[in-house]
Amino acid sequence: MSKVHDWSKLCDDLLRSILEGLNTTKDFHRASSVCSNWYTISRTCKRPINLFPWQILFKENSTLLFVPEENKNHEIQHPGIDFSDRYVLTSCSNWLLMIDYNVDFFLINVFTRERINLPSIESSIIGLGQAHFVEPTDIISAKKQACLWIDETTKDYVVAWSYNQYHLFINKKGDDSWSSLEDTKCVYIACNKDYKLYVYTLYSCIKIFDISSDSPEEIVEENPYRNHPFRFRQFSQPWEHYWKQRVAVTSFGEVLMIVSLKGLENKRLFYIYKMNLEKSNWERVDSLGGEMLIFGHGVTIRAPMKDISSLGIKSDSIFFSGEDLWPGSYPYNPNTQLYCGVFDLTTSTITWSKPLDVSFLKISWFVPA
C-alpha cells in the first residue's frame, strides 16, 4: 500500500542537499518555487555557479524564459497580470519592477510570482504641482529611468524613478510614501548593493547618494566624479553621435559611462568610458574588466566560468535590446521591442537573437539570482 508524502515537510538538511545537488539555474529556481518552505530553504543554499543572462519574453499573461544552458524556453503563467498594459522598467535578481498607466508600481518575482505593491506616488507628483496623472507617453519615454536593488533573502529593496528628468523619487521597504531628492535633475540612474544611488545629472556630472538611512544624503568629499563632468562630444569624431548613454557601476565600485552610438553602419556600436582617478579625466576603455553588462541595468555582471560562444555569452560583452540601438542598426526591421543581441567588445561583433513571433509583446535580458 503506497503512502502519500508531504514533500513540503522534508527535513531541512535533506532538502538543502537536494537543492544544492541541482546542476542548472533553471532547475534550482523551479525547485525553489514548489512551496514556501522550499523557497525559504533555497535562500540558504549554495547556488549553481554558472549564472547566465537569460532572455525573458512577455505575452499578455505569461513570461517565456530562454535558458542558455539548455537552449530551451520555459513558460511561466502570471494569472492576474496583464503585461500588455504594464511596462517593465527594470529588473534585479528574480524581480521585475513594473508600472502601469495609473503610475502604480509593484515588484513581481518571475519564478514564485510573489508580488510586492509599492505605495502610491500620486500625492508626491501632485505635491510638485503636476497633474493627477502621468501621460502614457511620459511613462514610455521615461521607462528606462528607473533602478531597482533587492535582497533575495530579506526582500529589502530600494526603487528610484525619475519623472521627466526634473524629479527623482525613491522608495524603500518599510516606507509608506516616496521621498523626493530636491534639486537633482536626473538623466540616468543606477543603484548597487551598497545602497548607493548614482545619478547622472542634466549638468553632465555624477552625484552619489547614500540611501541606507531614512533620508538620502549626498556623498560629496568621497565622490571623485562630482566635479568632473562627462560630455561625450569632447571625445567624439564628426561622424560619431550618441543615441543613448547610461551610467553603470562595476562590482568593484567603479563608475562607467556606456554610450550607444548612431549612424555608424557597420562600425562599433558601444563605447565605454572610465575615469582615470590619477589624472581626474574620463578615458575610453575597451574592456569591462572581464565582466558583462546589460545596457541600462546599471551594474555589471560577473562573467560565467563557461562561455556560450554560440549565443555571444562571454566576458566583456554588452547585452542590449532593440530600443537601445539607433534604428537601422539591426539586420531585420520588425518591432524593435522584439529582438535583442550581444555586442562583443573584444571583436566588435554582434550575436543577434532570432526574430520572434508577433504574439510576443517584448523581449528583454534578465539575470536570475
N, C-alpha and C positions, 0 to 999 in steps of 0.2 A: 504494500500500500504506500503510495507516494505521499510525501509531506509537502505542504506549502510553506515556503520560506519567505520571511520578510527581509528582502535584501537591503532595505534601508537601515536595518538594525545590526549590520555586520559589526564585528569588533573593530574598533578604530585602527588598531595596528594592522589587522588583516586588510582592511580597506585601503589603508595608506600603502601597503605593499603592492596591492593590485594596481592602484593608480600610478605609482611610480614605475611599475613594470610596463606601462604602455609606451610604445615607441614613437608615436606621432602626436603632434599637437592637436590634430583634429580628434583623435580618439580620446585624448585627455580631456578636452573640453566637452565632448559628448558625454563622457562618463560623469564629469563633474556636474552636469545638468540633470542627472537622473532624479535627484531629490535634494531637499535642503541639507540633509545630513552629509550626503556625498559631496555637495558643494562646499560645505564647511570644512570637511577633512581635506579636500583638494587644495584649499588655501594654505595648508601646512606642508604640502608635498613639494619635492623637487620636481620641477617641470622638465619636459623634453628640451634639450639644449639647442636644437636646430629650429629657431624661430624665423619664419619667412614672412614677408609681406604677402597677404592674400588679396585677391580681387573680391570685392563684395558688390553684388548686383542687386538692384531693387526692383521688385514688382509691386503691385498695389498693396498686397497684404503679406508679403514674404520677402526674405532675402536669400540669395543664392551665393554660396561661398565657394570660390575656386581655390582648392588646396594644392599648392605647387608640389608638395611631397608625393602626392598621389596622382596628380594630373587629372583630378576629378572635381565635379561640382556636387555640393550638398545643399539642399534647400531647407530652410527653417521657416516655418509658418509664424506669423505675428498677428494673431486674431485681435481685432480692435484697432490696429494701427494701419492707417491708410497713407502709404508713402507718396501717393500721387499729389496730395495737398500739404505735404510737410517736407522740409528741407533738412538734410544732414549737414550741419555746419562744420563739424569736425569729429574726430574720434580719439580715444585714448584707451589703451588696454582693450578690454572687451566691450567697451561702452561707446555709444553714439550720442552726440549732443544734437538735439533736434529742435526745430522751431516751426510754427505754423503761421498762417496769415493773421491770426489774432495775437501774435507775438507771445504765445505761450511756449515756454521752454520745458523740456524734460530730457532725462537721460534714460537710455534703454540698453540693457545688456543683450548683445547679439545672441548669446548661447542660451541663457536662462530666461530671457525675455522679462527679467525684473525691470521695473520702471521706477524712476525717481522723479517726481514732479518738482520743478523749481518754482519759487514764489513769482507772483505776477509782477511784471516790470512796468505795467501801465501807469501806476502812480508816479514812478520815477520819471517816465517820459513826460507826463503831464506837468510834473513839477518843473520841467525845463521849458515850459511854455509850448510844448509840442501838441499836436492833435491827439485825439483819443485813440488813434490807431496809427499804424505804420503802413504806408502803401506797399502792396506786394512787390513793386519794383525796387523799393528800398531794401527789402529782405533779399531779393535776388542779387542786387548789386553789392550788398554787404555780407553775403553769406559766408565768405571766406574770412571775414574779420572777426573771428572768434577763436578761442582756445580753451582747452579742457585738460585738466590733470586730475586723475582719480587713483586712489589707493585701493587695490582689489580686495585687500583684507579688511580694512576698516571702513571702506567706502567714503572716506574723507575726500572731498572734491573741491575744486575751485574752477569757476567758469568766468571768463571775461568776454565781453561782447562790445564792439564798437558800433555806435549808431551814427551813420553819416559822417564819420571821421572826427566829429567835434565833441562827441560824448562817449566816454568809456565807462562801462558798468561792470561790477564784479559781484559775484555771489558765491559764498562758501557754505559747506554743510553746516547746518545749525542757524544760518541767517534767515530771518523771516522777511527780508527785503533786500534789494540791490543797493550797493553803495556806488557812488559816482566819484571818479577821480577828476577833480576840478582842474580846469586849465590844461588838460592833457589832450591835445589834438592828435588822435591816433590814426596812423595809416595801416600798420601791420603790428601784430602782437604774437607773443609766444610765451609759454609758461612751462617751467620744469619742476622736477620732483622736489626741489629745494624751496618751493613756494616763492619763487621769484618770477615776477612778471616783467617781460622785456617789451618795451613799446618803441616802435619806430615812428617818430612824430612827423607832422607836416613840415617841420623845420629841418628834417633830414638827420636829426640826432637820435640817439638811442637812450631812453631813460630806463632805469631798473627800479622796480618797486618790491619791497619785502611785504608779502601779503600773508605772512604766517600769523600775525596778530589781528586784533579786532579791526584796527584801522590801517589801511595800506600806508606804508612810509617809503618815500623815495630814498634810494641809496645814491648819495652824491659823491662823497670823497672816494669811495671804493669803486666807482664806475669810470673806467678808463675811456669809455665810448661817448660819454655825455657831451664833451666839448670838441669832438672830432666828427663832424657830420659826414655821412656817406652820401655822395652825389654821383650817380652813375655817369652823368655827362662829362665828368672830369676824366673818365677812363676811356670813353667810347670813341671809336673812329666815325668818320662821316656816314658810313654805311651801317652803323650799329645803332639800334634803337631798342629800348627795353619795352617789352609787352607787359610783364608783371615782375614785381620783386617782392621778396619775403625775407623776414628775419628768422633766423634759426639758431638754436643753442646746441652745442655738442655735449656729449656725455661728460666731457672734461670742463664744461663751463665756458667754452669759447663761443663768442658771438660771430655768426656768419651772415652775410647778405647774399641771397641767392637771386640771380636775375635771369628771367626768361626773356629771350631775345625775339625780335620780329624782323621780317624782311630779309632773312639770311639764306633763304633757299636751302641748299644742302650744307651750309656751314654750321658751326657749333650752335646749339640751342640754349645752353645754360652757361652762365659764368658764376663763379664763386669768389667772394671777396672776404678776406680776414684781416683784422688789424694787426699790424706789426707793433707790438706794445713798446718795443725799444725805440722805434722811430716815431711812434704815435701817428701812423698813417695807414690807410687802407691799401692792401695789395691783393692782386688777383692770384688765386691758387688753383691748382688743377687736381686737387685731391680732397676727400673728406676724411683723411686720416685713417683710411681703411674701413670707415663706417658707411652707412647708407642713409638716404634721406627721402621722405615723401614730401614733395613740393607743397608748401603751405601748412604742414603739420607742426612746424616749429621746433622739433627736436630730431636729432639724428638717431639712427638705429644701429645697434651693434651688428656687424656683418656676420652671416652664418658661417659655421665651421665647414659647411659643404655648399659649394656653389651649385646653382641650377642654371648653367650657361644657356641652355636652350630657351629659357624664359627671361634671360637677362638678369637674373637674381644673383648678385655678387657684390663684393665690396666696391666702394667708390662709384656707386650708381645713384641716380636720381629717378624716383618713381613719380610719374605725372599722369594727370587725366587730360582729356581733350581740351577743356576750357583753360588749361594752363598755358597752352601754346597759341601763338599767332595763327589765325585762320589761314589755311593753306599750307601749314607746315606738316600735315599728315598725309598719308598715301591715299586715303579714300575720304569721302566727304559725306558721311552720314551726320546725324545729330551729334554734335561734339561731346555730348554727355555720354555717348555710348561707345567710347573707346578709351584706351589708356596705353601707356607704354613705359619703357625703362631706358634711360639715357646713360650710357657707359662713359664716364669721364675719362677713362684711360684711352679709349679708342675713338671717342666721339661718334659712336654708332648707337642706333636705336633698335630696340626689340619691341615690336608692336603687338598688342593684343589682337585677337581675331574680332572682326565685326560681329555685333550682337544682333539677336533677333529683336524686332521692333516692339515686342511685348515687354521688354525691359524699359524701365524709366531712366536709369542712370547706373553708371559703374564708377567705383572708386577704389582706392587702396585702403587696406585695413590691416593692422598689425595686432594679432591676438596676444594676450598676456602670456 
